[in-house]
Amino acid sequence: MRKLISDFAIFMSIMSFVGLDMLMGLDTPKLIVPTEFKPTRSDRGWFVLPFGKNPWWWYLASFVPALLVTILIFMDQQISAVIVNRKENKLKKGCGYHLDLFWVGVLMAVCSFMGLPWYVAATVISIAHIDSLKMESECSAPGEQPQFLGVREQRLTGILVFVLTGLSVFLAPVLQYIPMPVLYGVFLYMGVASLSGIQFWERIKLYLMPPKHQPDFSFLRHVPLRRVHLFTLVQIVCLAVLWILKSTFLAIIFPVMGERGESRPADSCILGHQGFGGWRLEDRWRTDRFGSAGLRRIASW
Protein backbone atom coordinates (compact mmCIF):
# COMPACT_ATOMS: atom_id res chain seq x y z
CA MET A 1 0.00 0.00 0.00
CA ARG A 2 2.81 2.41 0.86
CA LYS A 3 4.46 1.68 -2.49
CA LEU A 4 1.20 2.38 -4.31
CA ILE A 5 0.75 5.66 -2.45
CA SER A 6 4.33 6.71 -3.18
CA ASP A 7 3.81 6.08 -6.90
CA PHE A 8 0.89 8.55 -6.97
CA ALA A 9 2.23 10.88 -4.28
CA ILE A 10 2.90 13.75 -6.71
CA PHE A 11 -0.61 13.64 -8.16
CA MET A 12 -2.18 13.42 -4.73
CA SER A 13 -0.09 16.31 -3.42
CA ILE A 14 -1.15 18.52 -6.35
CA MET A 15 -4.82 17.69 -5.83
CA SER A 16 -4.56 18.22 -2.07
CA PHE A 17 -2.98 21.66 -2.29
CA VAL A 18 -5.24 22.77 -5.13
CA GLY A 19 -8.21 21.85 -2.96
CA LEU A 20 -6.68 23.67 0.02
CA ASP A 21 -6.08 26.76 -2.13
CA MET A 22 -9.68 26.79 -3.36
CA LEU A 23 -11.09 26.06 0.11
CA MET A 24 -9.23 28.92 1.78
CA GLY A 25 -9.59 31.31 -1.15
CA LEU A 26 -5.89 32.22 -1.26
CA ASP A 27 -4.74 34.85 -3.72
CA THR A 28 -1.96 32.82 -5.36
CA PRO A 29 -0.65 33.09 -8.92
CA LYS A 30 -2.26 30.44 -11.08
CA LEU A 31 -1.04 28.49 -14.08
CA ILE A 32 -1.59 30.53 -17.24
CA VAL A 33 -3.06 28.39 -20.01
CA PRO A 34 -4.57 29.49 -23.33
CA THR A 35 -8.32 29.36 -23.63
CA GLU A 36 -8.32 28.70 -27.39
CA PHE A 37 -6.60 26.05 -29.49
CA LYS A 38 -4.96 28.13 -32.19
CA PRO A 39 -1.49 29.38 -33.29
CA THR A 40 0.07 31.92 -30.95
CA ARG A 41 0.51 34.45 -33.76
CA SER A 42 -2.44 35.70 -35.73
CA ASP A 43 -0.40 36.45 -38.88
CA ARG A 44 0.30 32.81 -39.72
CA GLY A 45 -1.51 29.51 -39.99
CA TRP A 46 -0.71 26.09 -38.61
CA PHE A 47 2.22 25.57 -41.01
CA VAL A 48 5.23 27.86 -41.31
CA LEU A 49 6.48 28.27 -44.88
CA PRO A 50 10.29 28.00 -44.89
CA PHE A 51 10.76 30.14 -48.01
CA GLY A 52 9.48 33.47 -49.26
CA LYS A 53 10.01 36.18 -46.62
CA ASN A 54 13.75 36.03 -45.89
CA PRO A 55 16.79 36.82 -48.08
CA TRP A 56 18.26 33.83 -49.88
CA TRP A 57 21.54 33.86 -47.93
CA TRP A 58 19.67 33.34 -44.65
CA TYR A 59 18.89 29.78 -45.69
CA LEU A 60 22.59 29.04 -46.19
CA ALA A 61 23.66 30.77 -42.98
CA SER A 62 21.07 28.82 -40.95
CA PHE A 63 23.20 25.70 -41.42
CA VAL A 64 25.49 26.75 -38.55
CA PRO A 65 22.83 27.16 -35.80
CA ALA A 66 21.01 24.11 -37.16
CA LEU A 67 24.15 22.03 -36.64
CA LEU A 68 24.52 23.32 -33.06
CA VAL A 69 20.88 22.56 -32.28
CA THR A 70 21.28 19.05 -33.71
CA ILE A 71 24.23 18.39 -31.42
CA LEU A 72 22.32 19.80 -28.45
CA ILE A 73 19.21 17.68 -29.11
CA PHE A 74 21.28 14.52 -29.61
CA MET A 75 23.27 15.07 -26.40
CA ASP A 76 20.21 15.92 -24.34
CA GLN A 77 18.33 12.86 -25.57
CA GLN A 78 21.22 10.43 -25.20
CA ILE A 79 22.30 11.67 -21.78
CA SER A 80 18.83 10.88 -20.45
CA ALA A 81 18.94 7.48 -22.15
CA VAL A 82 22.34 6.64 -20.61
CA ILE A 83 21.19 7.67 -17.12
CA VAL A 84 18.00 5.60 -17.38
CA ASN A 85 19.87 2.61 -18.82
CA ARG A 86 22.22 2.30 -15.84
CA LYS A 87 23.38 -1.14 -14.86
CA GLU A 88 21.65 -0.82 -11.50
CA ASN A 89 18.23 -0.62 -13.19
CA LYS A 90 18.70 -4.06 -14.81
CA LEU A 91 16.99 -3.02 -18.05
CA LYS A 92 16.91 -5.57 -20.87
CA LYS A 93 15.22 -3.82 -23.82
CA GLY A 94 17.92 -1.28 -24.57
CA CYS A 95 17.24 -1.13 -28.32
CA GLY A 96 14.12 0.94 -27.65
CA TYR A 97 16.28 4.02 -27.13
CA HIS A 98 17.29 3.97 -30.81
CA LEU A 99 13.62 4.02 -31.76
CA ASP A 100 13.05 6.95 -29.39
CA LEU A 101 15.88 8.91 -31.02
CA PHE A 102 14.45 8.16 -34.48
CA TRP A 103 11.03 9.52 -33.55
CA VAL A 104 12.58 12.55 -31.88
CA GLY A 105 14.25 13.34 -35.22
CA VAL A 106 11.01 12.86 -37.16
CA LEU A 107 8.98 14.98 -34.76
CA MET A 108 11.63 17.71 -34.81
CA ALA A 109 10.94 18.17 -38.52
CA VAL A 110 7.17 18.15 -37.96
CA CYS A 111 7.40 20.65 -35.09
CA SER A 112 9.65 22.91 -37.15
CA PHE A 113 7.11 23.17 -39.97
CA MET A 114 4.33 23.86 -37.47
CA GLY A 115 6.26 26.37 -35.38
CA LEU A 116 6.06 24.18 -32.28
CA PRO A 117 8.85 23.85 -29.67
CA TRP A 118 11.24 20.91 -29.94
CA TYR A 119 11.36 18.42 -27.13
CA VAL A 120 13.58 15.58 -25.94
CA ALA A 121 13.56 13.10 -23.08
CA ALA A 122 13.09 14.81 -19.71
CA THR A 123 15.76 13.41 -17.39
CA VAL A 124 14.01 14.01 -14.04
CA ILE A 125 10.65 12.70 -15.27
CA SER A 126 12.33 9.68 -16.89
CA ILE A 127 14.08 8.78 -13.63
CA ALA A 128 10.80 9.14 -11.73
CA HIS A 129 9.12 6.90 -14.31
CA ILE A 130 11.77 4.21 -13.84
CA ASP A 131 11.45 4.41 -10.05
CA SER A 132 7.68 3.93 -10.23
CA LEU A 133 8.10 0.74 -12.30
CA LYS A 134 10.70 -0.96 -10.10
CA MET A 135 9.93 -4.43 -8.77
CA GLU A 136 11.01 -5.59 -5.32
CA SER A 137 10.79 -8.89 -3.49
CA GLU A 138 7.78 -9.21 -1.24
CA CYS A 139 9.23 -11.70 1.24
CA SER A 140 12.14 -10.61 3.40
CA ALA A 141 13.40 -11.20 6.91
CA PRO A 142 12.42 -8.70 9.63
CA GLY A 143 14.60 -5.61 9.30
CA GLU A 144 15.95 -6.69 5.91
CA GLN A 145 15.53 -4.42 2.92
CA PRO A 146 13.49 -5.81 -0.01
CA GLN A 147 15.63 -7.03 -2.90
CA PHE A 148 15.44 -5.12 -6.17
CA LEU A 149 14.33 -7.47 -8.95
CA GLY A 150 14.19 -5.22 -11.99
CA VAL A 151 11.89 -2.85 -13.86
CA ARG A 152 8.54 -3.60 -15.50
CA GLU A 153 9.54 -2.84 -19.08
CA GLN A 154 6.45 -2.08 -21.15
CA ARG A 155 5.04 0.66 -23.37
CA LEU A 156 1.62 1.13 -21.78
CA THR A 157 2.61 3.74 -19.20
CA GLY A 158 4.63 5.73 -21.74
CA ILE A 159 1.73 5.78 -24.20
CA LEU A 160 -0.73 6.82 -21.49
CA VAL A 161 1.58 9.64 -20.36
CA PHE A 162 1.72 11.15 -23.83
CA VAL A 163 -1.99 10.61 -24.49
CA LEU A 164 -2.83 12.46 -21.27
CA THR A 165 -0.31 15.16 -22.20
CA GLY A 166 -2.13 15.66 -25.48
CA LEU A 167 -5.52 15.70 -23.76
CA SER A 168 -4.26 18.40 -21.39
CA VAL A 169 -4.71 20.86 -24.27
CA PHE A 170 -8.46 20.52 -23.77
CA LEU A 171 -8.25 20.76 -19.96
CA ALA A 172 -7.50 24.48 -19.80
CA PRO A 173 -10.60 25.28 -17.68
CA VAL A 174 -9.33 22.85 -15.04
CA LEU A 175 -5.58 23.51 -15.21
CA GLN A 176 -6.02 27.24 -14.65
CA TYR A 177 -6.88 26.53 -11.00
CA ILE A 178 -3.45 25.02 -10.22
CA PRO A 179 -1.33 27.48 -8.18
CA MET A 180 2.18 28.09 -9.49
CA PRO A 181 3.77 27.59 -6.00
CA VAL A 182 2.36 24.05 -6.04
CA LEU A 183 4.02 23.31 -9.38
CA TYR A 184 7.31 24.85 -8.24
CA GLY A 185 7.23 22.69 -5.11
CA VAL A 186 6.52 19.54 -7.12
CA PHE A 187 9.35 20.28 -9.55
CA LEU A 188 11.72 21.00 -6.66
CA TYR A 189 10.81 17.72 -4.98
CA MET A 190 11.27 15.74 -8.19
CA GLY A 191 14.66 17.34 -8.78
CA VAL A 192 15.91 16.67 -5.25
CA ALA A 193 14.54 13.11 -5.23
CA SER A 194 16.33 12.32 -8.49
CA LEU A 195 19.72 13.28 -7.02
CA SER A 196 19.94 9.97 -5.19
CA GLY A 197 22.40 7.66 -6.88
CA ILE A 198 24.05 10.32 -9.05
CA GLN A 199 27.80 10.04 -8.54
CA PHE A 200 28.40 13.77 -9.02
CA TRP A 201 26.09 14.52 -6.10
CA GLU A 202 27.67 11.78 -3.99
CA ARG A 203 31.11 13.30 -4.61
CA ILE A 204 29.85 16.75 -3.62
CA LYS A 205 28.68 15.34 -0.30
CA LEU A 206 32.18 13.97 0.31
CA TYR A 207 33.33 17.56 0.95
CA LEU A 208 31.20 17.57 4.12
CA MET A 209 32.16 14.09 5.37
CA PRO A 210 35.17 13.15 7.46
CA PRO A 211 37.10 10.24 5.92
CA LYS A 212 35.94 7.73 8.53
CA HIS A 213 32.26 8.35 7.67
CA GLN A 214 32.64 8.22 3.89
CA PRO A 215 30.80 5.42 2.05
CA ASP A 216 32.80 2.61 0.49
CA PHE A 217 32.75 3.90 -3.09
CA SER A 218 34.85 1.93 -5.54
CA PHE A 219 36.53 5.02 -6.96
CA LEU A 220 37.81 5.97 -3.49
CA ARG A 221 39.82 2.74 -3.48
CA HIS A 222 41.66 3.64 -6.68
CA VAL A 223 41.80 7.46 -6.73
CA PRO A 224 43.24 9.67 -3.95
CA LEU A 225 40.61 11.75 -2.18
CA ARG A 226 42.28 15.06 -3.06
CA ARG A 227 42.07 14.20 -6.76
CA VAL A 228 38.42 13.26 -6.36
CA HIS A 229 37.78 16.66 -4.76
CA LEU A 230 39.72 18.41 -7.54
CA PHE A 231 37.77 16.62 -10.26
CA THR A 232 34.48 17.44 -8.53
CA LEU A 233 35.52 21.08 -8.23
CA VAL A 234 36.24 21.23 -11.96
CA GLN A 235 32.77 19.83 -12.67
CA ILE A 236 31.15 22.37 -10.33
CA VAL A 237 32.94 25.23 -12.08
CA CYS A 238 31.90 23.88 -15.51
CA LEU A 239 28.31 23.53 -14.32
CA ALA A 240 28.31 27.11 -13.02
CA VAL A 241 29.71 28.40 -16.33
CA LEU A 242 27.05 26.53 -18.29
CA TRP A 243 24.31 27.81 -15.99
CA ILE A 244 25.47 31.41 -16.48
CA LEU A 245 25.91 30.89 -20.19
CA LYS A 246 22.44 29.50 -20.75
CA SER A 247 20.95 32.64 -19.19
CA THR A 248 22.48 34.83 -21.89
CA PHE A 249 22.14 35.16 -25.65
CA LEU A 250 25.28 33.00 -26.00
CA ALA A 251 23.34 29.89 -24.96
CA ILE A 252 23.40 28.66 -28.56
CA ILE A 253 27.10 27.78 -28.23
CA PHE A 254 26.35 25.26 -25.45
CA PRO A 255 26.56 22.29 -27.90
CA VAL A 256 30.08 23.38 -28.89
CA MET A 257 31.17 23.39 -25.24
CA GLY A 258 29.51 20.03 -24.64
CA GLU A 259 31.10 18.46 -27.71
CA ARG A 260 34.48 19.90 -26.74
CA GLY A 261 34.08 18.49 -23.23
CA GLU A 262 33.49 14.93 -24.47
CA SER A 263 37.19 14.34 -25.07
CA ARG A 264 38.01 15.75 -21.60
CA PRO A 265 41.79 16.07 -22.09
CA ALA A 266 42.11 17.43 -18.56
CA ASP A 267 40.88 14.19 -16.99
CA SER A 268 44.19 12.41 -17.44
CA CYS A 269 46.03 15.41 -16.00
CA ILE A 270 43.82 15.59 -12.93
CA LEU A 271 43.38 11.89 -12.25
CA GLY A 272 46.49 10.45 -13.82
CA HIS A 273 46.54 7.52 -16.23
CA GLN A 274 46.08 4.86 -13.57
CA GLY A 275 43.55 6.94 -11.64
CA PHE A 276 41.24 7.34 -14.62
CA GLY A 277 41.33 3.60 -15.20
CA GLY A 278 39.65 3.03 -11.85
CA TRP A 279 37.58 6.21 -11.78
CA ARG A 280 34.30 4.60 -12.69
CA LEU A 281 34.98 0.97 -11.87
CA GLU A 282 31.28 0.22 -11.58
CA ASP A 283 30.71 1.60 -15.09
CA ARG A 284 33.31 -0.45 -16.95
CA TRP A 285 30.54 -2.65 -18.35
CA ARG A 286 29.47 0.29 -20.48
CA THR A 287 32.60 0.10 -22.63
CA ASP A 288 31.15 -2.86 -24.50
CA ARG A 289 27.99 -0.94 -25.32
CA PHE A 290 29.20 2.62 -25.81
CA GLY A 291 32.92 2.23 -26.45
CA SER A 292 35.71 4.15 -24.76
CA ALA A 293 34.33 7.50 -25.94
CA GLY A 294 31.00 6.69 -24.35
CA LEU A 295 32.73 5.81 -21.09
CA ARG A 296 34.43 9.21 -21.09
CA ARG A 297 31.10 10.93 -21.61
CA ILE A 298 29.49 8.95 -18.80
CA ALA A 299 32.39 9.69 -16.45
CA SER A 300 32.16 13.38 -17.25
CA TRP A 301 28.47 13.48 -16.37
Salt bridges, closest charged atoms under 4 A:
ASP7 OD1 - LYS3 NZ 3.94
ASP21 OD2 - LYS30 NZ 3.39
GLU36 OE1 - LYS38 NZ 3.26
ASP43 OD2 - ARG41 NH2 2.64
GLU88 OE1 - ARG86 NE 3.43
ASP131 OD1 - LYS134 NZ 3.22
GLU202 OE1 - LYS205 NZ 3.46
ASP216 OD2 - ARG221 NH2 3.01
GLU262 OE1 - ARG297 NH1 3.38
ASP267 OD2 - ARG264 NE 2.93
GLU282 OE2 - ARG280 NE 3.45
ASP283 OD2 - ARG280 NH2 2.14
ASP283 OD1 - ARG286 NH1 2.90
